[in-house]
Amino acid sequence: MLLGTIIPIVAHGYARLLKMIDVETELAIAAGQTKTFRLQDYGGLFGSQEKIRSMSSCDGGGLSFNSVEMPAQQWRTTVRALLRVDVYGHEQESFKYKGLKDLITELEIRQTLRHDLLDSIDAGSIDHSMTGHGLFQGPDGKCLGDKNRGCLNLLKVAKVAIDNLVIP
């Protein structure tokens, strides 16, 4: 429930970041300035930059993309690419980085399975007050059915918020 509530807020934050990136790019272009790209400023490589830095021997242990001067438009493209991976994830043959959209899908699957399980349990065989979150249940402790699955409805709102976030 909480994640379903927070995700649209996060999507709105990404939309604001995209606007900020565009404004910063326009200002730099108007001033004829380049932008400095530091991967560490954007979170590094999925929390493992130090490990990669110590293993990297081709450039003396330093990361060549840790401080790069680039034209403003290239900086914009690079930063937007990082945000795109954050939201939509990235997959290649032997690696998958799950993005925010994948998280919503996993939450949706989990909650659907959970509700299906609770709906299939016979009313007398288990204490329903111990199995559900209690927020969207009828007086008998059962889920109120497909139309009233509040957590899934919140996830639908989150999904729409992420779908409306377009990062070209």
Backbone as CSV, one residue per row, in Angstrom:
resi,resn,N_x,N_y,N_z,CA_x,CA_y,CA_z,C_x,C_y,C_z
1,MET,0.826,-1.184,0.000,0.000,0.000,0.000,0.877,1.257,0.000
2,LEU,1.870,1.264,0.868,2.731,2.444,0.943,3.526,2.634,-0.344
3,LEU,4.075,1.550,-0.877,4.825,1.669,-2.126,3.930,2.139,-3.258
4,GLY,2.718,1.631,-3.308,1.776,2.067,-4.336,1.449,3.540,-4.223
5,THR,1.511,4.078,-3.021,1.261,5.492,-2.789,2.482,6.332,-3.144
6,ILE,3.652,5.825,-2.831,4.892,6.582,-3.036,5.314,6.618,-4.506
7,ILE,5.069,5.570,-5.249,5.575,5.480,-6.622,5.082,6.627,-7.507
8,PRO,3.804,7.036,-7.465,3.417,8.202,-8.270,4.174,9.478,-7.876
9,ILE,4.498,9.594,-6.595,5.287,10.744,-6.133,6.685,10.683,-6.736
10,VAL,7.260,9.490,-6.772,8.581,9.303,-7.376,8.530,9.621,-8.877
11,ALA,7.483,9.171,-9.550,7.323,9.457,-10.983,7.253,10.965,-11.215
12,HIS,6.530,11.665,-10.342,6.454,13.123,-10.445,7.844,13.738,-10.240
13,GLY,8.608,13.181,-9.320,9.974,13.657,-9.090,10.851,13.481,-10.326
14,TYR,10.706,12.345,-11.005,11.456,12.128,-12.242,11.051,13.153,-13.305
15,ALA,9.762,13.457,-13.396,9.292,14.453,-14.365,9.916,15.816,-14.063
16,ARG,9.994,16.157,-12.789,10.635,17.432,-12.404,12.120,17.418,-12.738
17,LEU,12.779,16.277,-12.518,14.199,16.168,-12.877,14.412,16.383,-14.370
18,LEU,13.544,15.799,-15.180,13.657,15.959,-16.628,13.542,17.424,-17.031
19,LYS,12.628,18.150,-16.407,12.496,19.589,-16.685,13.747,20.343,-16.257
20,MET,14.285,19.983,-15.080,15.497,20.635,-14.587,16.670,20.392,-15.525
21,ILE,16.772,19.181,-16.038,17.849,18.846,-16.980,17.726,19.694,-18.237
22,ASP,16.501,19.830,-18.748,16.287,20.645,-19.955,16.637,22.109,-19.718
23,VAL,16.224,22.653,-18.571,16.539,24.050,-18.246,18.041,24.235,-18.123
24,GLU,18.701,23.330,-17.416,20.162,23.414,-17.236,20.884,23.339,-18.582
25,THR,20.393,22.482,-19.459,20.990,22.345,-20.791,20.823,23.627,-21.588
26,GLU,19.622,24.202,-21.572,19.367,25.441,-22.300,20.242,26.576,-21.795
27,LEU,20.399,26.678,-20.476,21.255,27.718,-19.897,22.707,27.545,-20.327
28,ALA,23.183,26.305,-20.309,24.578,26.037,-20.696,24.793,26.332,-22.182
29,ILE,23.838,25.968,-23.022,23.963,26.235,-24.465,23.964,27.739,-24.704
30,ALA,23.060,28.466,-24.045,22.982,29.919,-24.211,24.264,30.607,-23.767
31,ALA,24.902,30.070,-22.732,26.147,30.649,-22.211,27.382,30.108,-22.922
32,GLY,27.181,29.136,-23.815,28.320,28.541,-24.528,29.217,27.720,-23.628
33,GLN,28.644,27.109,-22.602,29.425,26.341,-21.632,29.276,24.846,-21.859
34,THR,30.276,24.125,-21.385,30.173,22.669,-21.347,29.681,22.273,-19.963
35,LYS,29.307,21.033,-19.827,28.858,20.503,-18.542,29.822,19.401,-18.118
36,THR,30.042,19.287,-16.826,30.885,18.224,-16.291,29.989,17.072,-15.866
37,PHE,30.290,15.897,-16.381,29.546,14.703,-16.014,30.393,13.888,-15.057
38,ARG,29.859,13.652,-13.873,30.516,12.805,-12.871,29.539,11.696,-12.513
39,LEU,29.854,10.494,-12.898,28.943,9.377,-12.672,28.612,9.213,-11.195
40,GLN,29.571,9.441,-10.337,29.348,9.291,-8.897,28.259,10.250,-8.405
41,ASP,28.140,11.418,-9.039,27.101,12.376,-8.654,25.699,11.828,-8.919
42,TYR,25.597,10.839,-9.785,24.304,10.245,-10.136,24.126,8.856,-9.533
43,GLY,24.948,8.530,-8.565,24.787,7.256,-7.873,25.795,6.198,-8.261
44,GLY,26.660,6.486,-9.205,27.671,5.508,-9.596,27.072,4.344,-10.358
45,LEU,27.771,3.251,-10.339,27.336,2.055,-11.056,26.605,1.124,-10.117
46,PHE,25.370,1.427,-9.834,24.492,0.559,-9.051,25.099,0.212,-7.694
47,GLY,25.763,1.183,-7.074,26.294,0.990,-5.742,27.603,0.225,-5.674
48,SER,28.199,-0.103,-6.814,29.417,-0.919,-6.779,30.587,-0.232,-7.461
49,GLN,30.595,1.086,-7.484,31.647,1.802,-8.186,33.020,1.571,-7.558
50,GLU,33.099,1.513,-6.248,34.395,1.301,-5.593,34.991,-0.049,-5.984
51,LYS,34.159,-1.075,-6.042,34.632,-2.400,-6.427,35.161,-2.373,-7.865
52,ILE,34.436,-1.721,-8.747,34.857,-1.637,-10.151,36.132,-0.813,-10.267
53,ARG,36.217,0.265,-9.499,37.402,1.122,-9.538,38.646,0.325,-9.146
54,SER,38.545,-0.500,-8.117,39.708,-1.259,-7.661,40.085,-2.359,-8.650
55,MET,39.120,-2.852,-9.421,39.405,-3.909,-10.387,39.899,-3.357,-11.720
56,SER,39.675,-2.078,-11.960,40.021,-1.483,-13.239,41.516,-1.203,-13.295
57,SER,42.194,-1.849,-14.212,43.634,-1.646,-14.324,44.014,-0.902,-15.600
58,CYS,43.099,-0.812,-16.552,43.453,-0.211,-17.835,43.676,1.290,-17.736
59,ASP,43.127,1.943,-16.751,43.341,3.382,-16.618,43.931,3.730,-15.250
60,GLY,44.671,2.822,-14.699,45.342,3.071,-13.436,44.420,3.038,-12.230
61,GLY,43.300,2.359,-12.354,42.384,2.235,-11.229,41.339,3.324,-11.166
62,GLY,41.430,4.328,-12.031,40.430,5.394,-12.036,39.399,5.147,-13.108
63,LEU,38.241,5.691,-12.917,37.196,5.529,-13.913,37.251,6.697,-14.886
64,SER,37.333,6.391,-16.160,37.463,7.442,-17.159,36.208,8.287,-17.280
65,PHE,35.081,7.819,-16.783,33.839,8.586,-16.881,33.464,9.233,-15.554
66,ASN,34.420,9.375,-14.666,34.115,9.971,-13.379,34.065,11.487,-13.432
67,SER,34.765,12.103,-14.363,34.738,13.555,-14.501,35.038,13.893,-15.955
68,VAL,33.974,14.043,-16.731,34.120,14.255,-18.164,33.444,15.559,-18.549
69,GLU,34.180,16.418,-19.231,33.594,17.636,-19.788,32.942,17.264,-21.110
70,MET,31.703,17.700,-21.295,31.008,17.384,-22.537,30.090,18.538,-22.921
71,PRO,29.775,18.614,-24.210,28.815,19.629,-24.632,27.492,19.443,-23.890
72,ALA,26.779,20.531,-23.693,25.552,20.498,-22.900,24.538,19.493,-23.446
73,GLN,24.391,19.427,-24.754,23.419,18.503,-25.339,23.819,17.046,-25.084
74,GLN,25.118,16.752,-25.117,25.589,15.395,-24.821,25.373,15.068,-23.341
75,TRP,25.609,16.043,-22.472,25.353,15.854,-21.046,23.879,15.525,-20.823
76,ARG,22.988,16.281,-21.481,21.544,16.053,-21.377,21.198,14.624,-21.792
77,THR,21.734,14.191,-22.918,21.467,12.836,-23.418,21.969,11.784,-22.441
78,THR,23.138,12.000,-21.879,23.740,11.040,-20.948,22.934,10.936,-19.657
79,VAL,22.562,12.071,-19.092,21.812,12.067,-17.840,20.422,11.468,-18.057
80,ARG,19.795,11.791,-19.172,18.481,11.213,-19.482,18.587,9.688,-19.661
81,ALA,19.687,9.227,-20.226,19.881,7.782,-20.385,19.951,7.098,-19.022
82,LEU,20.609,7.721,-18.061,20.666,7.166,-16.705,19.271,7.111,-16.078
83,LEU,18.496,8.157,-16.269,17.138,8.170,-15.732,16.268,7.120,-16.418
84,ARG,16.473,6.941,-17.715,15.710,5.938,-18.465,15.971,4.543,-17.902
85,VAL,17.232,4.241,-17.599,17.579,2.940,-17.013,16.945,2.809,-15.630
86,ASP,16.958,3.888,-14.876,16.355,3.879,-13.541,14.863,3.572,-13.597
87,VAL,14.177,4.112,-14.574,12.731,3.937,-14.664,12.359,2.647,-15.380
88,TYR,12.979,2.394,-16.530,12.573,1.260,-17.366,13.440,0.023,-17.192
89,GLY,14.574,0.162,-16.508,15.473,-0.967,-16.332,16.339,-1.167,-17.571
90,HIS,17.163,-2.184,-17.497,18.058,-2.500,-18.615,18.305,-3.999,-18.602
91,GLU,18.248,-4.585,-19.768,18.460,-6.031,-19.844,19.350,-6.346,-21.035
92,GLN,20.283,-7.216,-20.792,21.093,-7.790,-21.854,21.251,-9.265,-21.557
93,GLU,21.992,-9.964,-22.345,22.018,-11.427,-22.272,22.241,-11.991,-20.872
94,SER,23.216,-11.484,-20.148,23.529,-12.086,-18.853,23.306,-11.133,-17.678
95,PHE,22.557,-10.073,-17.905,22.402,-9.066,-16.864,21.033,-8.395,-16.983
96,LYS,20.384,-8.194,-15.843,19.136,-7.442,-15.835,19.140,-6.499,-14.647
97,TYR,18.989,-5.226,-14.935,18.818,-4.215,-13.900,17.342,-3.846,-13.896
98,LYS,16.681,-4.074,-12.786,15.253,-3.807,-12.702,15.017,-2.334,-12.407
99,GLY,14.149,-1.754,-13.189,13.785,-0.364,-13.001,12.510,-0.225,-12.189
100,LEU,12.085,0.994,-12.032,10.882,1.294,-11.273,9.650,0.628,-11.881
101,LYS,9.591,0.583,-13.192,8.460,-0.058,-13.874,8.420,-1.555,-13.556
102,ASP,9.586,-2.199,-13.484,9.650,-3.616,-13.118,9.179,-3.832,-11.681
103,LEU,9.515,-2.901,-10.802,9.087,-2.995,-9.406,7.561,-2.977,-9.317
104,ILE,6.931,-2.107,-10.074,5.468,-2.040,-10.071,4.869,-3.351,-10.560
105,THR,5.440,-3.904,-11.622,4.947,-5.170,-12.163,5.078,-6.277,-11.123
106,GLU,6.209,-6.359,-10.441,6.411,-7.376,-9.407,5.445,-7.196,-8.242
107,LEU,5.208,-5.951,-7.844,4.245,-5.693,-6.771,2.843,-6.100,-7.195
108,GLU,2.502,-5.824,-8.437,1.182,-6.176,-8.959,0.982,-7.698,-8.965
109,ILE,1.992,-8.420,-9.414,1.923,-9.889,-9.430,1.793,-10.420,-8.011
110,ARG,2.607,-9.899,-7.105,2.593,-10.355,-5.712,1.227,-10.122,-5.073
111,GLN,0.695,-8.927,-5.241,-0.585,-8.612,-4.623,-1.736,-9.387,-5.250
112,THR,-1.699,-9.600,-6.555,-2.743,-10.384,-7.216,-2.733,-11.814,-6.690
113,LEU,-1.553,-12.409,-6.581,-1.444,-13.771,-6.043,-1.940,-13.829,-4.600
114,ARG,-1.574,-12.834,-3.823,-1.986,-12.794,-2.428,-3.503,-12.704,-2.316
115,HIS,-4.107,-11.822,-3.085,-5.561,-11.686,-3.043,-6.251,-12.945,-3.560
116,ASP,-5.718,-13.538,-4.612,-6.309,-14.773,-5.136,-6.268,-15.872,-4.077
117,LEU,-5.165,-15.953,-3.352,-5.039,-16.945,-2.289,-6.076,-16.688,-1.198
118,LEU,-6.167,-15.452,-0.751,-7.122,-15.125,0.311,-8.559,-15.347,-0.142
119,ASP,-8.855,-15.042,-1.397,-10.213,-15.235,-1.904,-10.572,-16.706,-2.012
120,SER,-9.561,-17.557,-2.184,-9.841,-18.982,-2.361,-9.928,-19.751,-1.040
121,ILE,-9.536,-19.109,0.046,-9.564,-19.781,1.352,-10.992,-19.837,1.876
122,ASP,-11.372,-20.965,2.363,-12.704,-21.127,2.955,-12.811,-20.261,4.204
123,ALA,-13.945,-19.614,4.411,-14.135,-18.647,5.498,-13.803,-19.211,6.876
124,GLY,-14.050,-20.490,7.130,-13.822,-21.034,8.466,-12.477,-21.674,8.673
125,SER,-11.643,-21.758,7.670,-10.415,-22.529,7.803,-9.221,-21.727,8.299
126,ILE,-9.336,-20.412,8.336,-8.194,-19.603,8.761,-8.707,-18.292,9.341
127,ASP,-7.971,-17.750,10.293,-8.336,-16.465,10.882,-7.914,-15.373,9.908
128,HIS,-8.868,-14.810,9.183,-8.561,-13.819,8.151,-7.959,-12.536,8.703
129,SER,-8.187,-12.249,9.958,-7.625,-11.023,10.525,-6.110,-11.096,10.598
130,MET,-5.573,-12.300,10.536,-4.127,-12.474,10.602,-3.481,-12.523,9.222
131,THR,-4.265,-12.602,8.148,-3.677,-12.781,6.827,-3.700,-11.534,5.970
132,GLY,-4.668,-10.676,6.136,-4.794,-9.518,5.261,-4.304,-8.260,5.934
133,HIS,-4.251,-7.198,5.170,-3.859,-5.920,5.731,-5.026,-5.255,6.430
134,GLY,-6.256,-5.786,6.189,-7.429,-5.323,6.914,-8.037,-4.039,6.398
135,LEU,-7.417,-3.371,5.477,-7.910,-2.082,5.019,-9.061,-2.197,4.034
136,PHE,-9.086,-3.248,3.248,-10.096,-3.392,2.219,-10.799,-4.735,2.353
137,GLN,-11.218,-5.046,3.563,-11.881,-6.308,3.830,-13.285,-6.058,4.352
138,GLY,-14.155,-6.992,4.067,-15.518,-6.907,4.559,-15.590,-7.318,6.019
139,PRO,-16.777,-7.279,6.611,-16.938,-7.621,8.028,-16.568,-9.065,8.345
140,ASP,-16.635,-9.945,7.344,-16.283,-11.347,7.589,-14.783,-11.593,7.447
141,GLY,-14.001,-10.547,7.157,-12.561,-10.693,7.037,-12.089,-11.043,5.650
142,LYS,-12.993,-11.279,4.711,-12.595,-11.626,3.349,-12.329,-10.367,2.538
143,CYS,-11.487,-10.512,1.528,-11.267,-9.410,0.604,-12.576,-9.096,-0.099
144,LEU,-12.754,-7.858,-0.463,-14.012,-7.433,-1.051,-14.126,-7.756,-2.537
145,GLY,-13.159,-8.436,-3.097,-13.253,-8.851,-4.493,-12.398,-8.004,-5.414
146,ASP,-12.362,-8.402,-6.687,-11.522,-7.753,-7.690,-11.707,-6.243,-7.758
147,LYS,-12.946,-5.783,-7.739,-13.219,-4.367,-7.942,-12.755,-3.518,-6.769
148,ASN,-12.604,-4.105,-5.595,-12.268,-3.334,-4.406,-10.883,-3.643,-3.858
149,ARG,-10.041,-4.207,-4.629,-8.678,-4.491,-4.167,-7.892,-3.183,-4.173
150,GLY,-7.948,-2.501,-3.060,-7.368,-1.161,-2.962,-5.901,-1.091,-3.318
151,CYS,-5.124,-2.077,-2.868,-3.687,-2.041,-3.151,-3.432,-2.174,-4.659
152,LEU,-4.233,-2.986,-5.331,-4.071,-3.130,-6.780,-4.526,-1.873,-7.502
153,ASN,-5.546,-1.214,-6.967,-5.978,0.047,-7.565,-4.904,1.116,-7.421
154,LEU,-4.231,1.144,-6.267,-3.120,2.079,-6.086,-1.983,1.770,-7.062
155,LEU,-1.709,0.486,-7.271,-0.653,0.113,-8.209,-1.027,0.501,-9.643
156,LYS,-2.307,0.461,-9.977,-2.741,0.916,-11.303,-2.452,2.403,-11.473
157,VAL,-2.705,3.179,-10.427,-2.400,4.610,-10.463,-0.892,4.812,-10.642
158,ALA,-0.094,4.028,-9.910,1.363,4.113,-10.026,1.814,3.749,-11.436
159,LYS,1.195,2.726,-12.003,1.538,2.283,-13.356,1.227,3.378,-14.375
160,VAL,0.089,4.025,-14.224,-0.279,5.130,-15.121,0.722,6.270,-14.986
161,ALA,1.126,6.582,-13.750,2.089,7.655,-13.522,3.418,7.359,-14.219
162,ILE,3.880,6.119,-14.138,5.136,5.737,-14.798,4.952,5.702,-16.318
163,ASP,3.810,5.203,-16.800,3.549,5.167,-18.238,3.485,6.583,-18.824
164,ASN,3.000,7.549,-18.044,2.934,8.930,-18.508,4.293,9.624,-18.489
165,LEU,5.249,9.017,-17.808,6.594,9.563,-17.752,7.373,9.057,-18.964
166,VAL,7.541,9.903,-19.945,8.219,9.509,-21.174,9.607,10.150,-21.171
167,ILE,10.619,9.314,-21.315,11.998,9.804,-21.339,12.569,9.472,-22.710
168,PRO,12.465,10.414,-23.646,12.982,10.126,-25.010,14.492,10.112,-25.063
